[in-house]
Amino acid sequence: MRLRMIYPMAAAFGLAAAGTALVSCDEEGLLVNDNTVSYLTFAKDMTQDTTTVSFQMYNEGVDAVIPIEVHISGKVQTEDLPFTVSIDEGRTTLDRSLYELPEVCTVRGGQFVDTLYVTLKNDPSLKTQTKILALKFDEREGVRTGDRHYARALIAVTDRLFKPDWWSVNDAGTLDYPGNSVDWYYLGEYSETKYRMFLDELKKDGVTFDGSNRQVLRKYALRLKNTLLDMNAGKPESEWVKDENGVVITLPVAG
């Protein structure tokens, strides 16, 4: 809600209108500005965005430690602000034995953004299913949940392979001819076989890639390109390594 200057001649009417507006905001569940309260929200809009985690990206037997970004507004904190999170029972389908929440989280003093970490465990059921873990903030005196669209963090957990967002988002090209930089410059057109091979290169060094570090992307794309060169060496092109669609696997990464 945007606050604006109320001139003296309109003070009485303005205060009454403001009071009505604040009541309306409360009724609708919207954030009301209050400098005595710290409002916490997650980074993603729960109505549009879900964090998807696949154990195919991790070495066998390794737990997945997932960072969840938290934002703070309202009261300015000069000291560390402790808070806790719990699950939204109505939205969570992941078994209790398959996740660990932090006992206490912290937004460091003077920070407007911080991170909490959730540990996820693999299970045979995730080979065929995708389960949801929904987190919420525990409200207490001085700490409340902010904008309702950012009031939950939704995490989809599976052990199946899926095309990652970083290989799908339009982050290159122009408005008239958008494209994906991973597709154009590093790994080329997506296929499940190629992605599995890329993950195998990462796993050799125990690396988990989230799409954000282009140096890591280039390093392991080159590794895969060299692996394919070794596998194809001395063979006719008809016998080169192919993906699940029968297409020869190639990568555009330079080097």
Secondary structure as UniProt FT lines:
FT   HELIX           8..10
FT   HELIX           11..28
FT   TURN            35..36
FT   STRAND          38..42
FT   TURN            46..48
FT   STRAND          51..54
FT   HELIX           55..57
FT   TURN            60..61
FT   STRAND          64..74
FT   STRAND          81..83
FT   STRAND          85..87
FT   TURN            89..91
FT   HELIX           96..98
FT   STRAND          99..100
FT   STRAND          105..107
FT   TURN            109..110
FT   STRAND          113..120
FT   HELIX           124..127
FT   STRAND          131..137
FT   TURN            141..142
FT   STRAND          143..145
FT   HELIX           148..150
FT   STRAND          152..158
FT   HELIX           165..167
FT   STRAND          172..173
FT   STRAND          178..179
FT   HELIX           182..186
FT   HELIX           192..204
FT   TURN            205..206
FT   HELIX           214..232
FT   TURN            233..234
FT   HELIX           237..239
FT   TURN            244..245
//
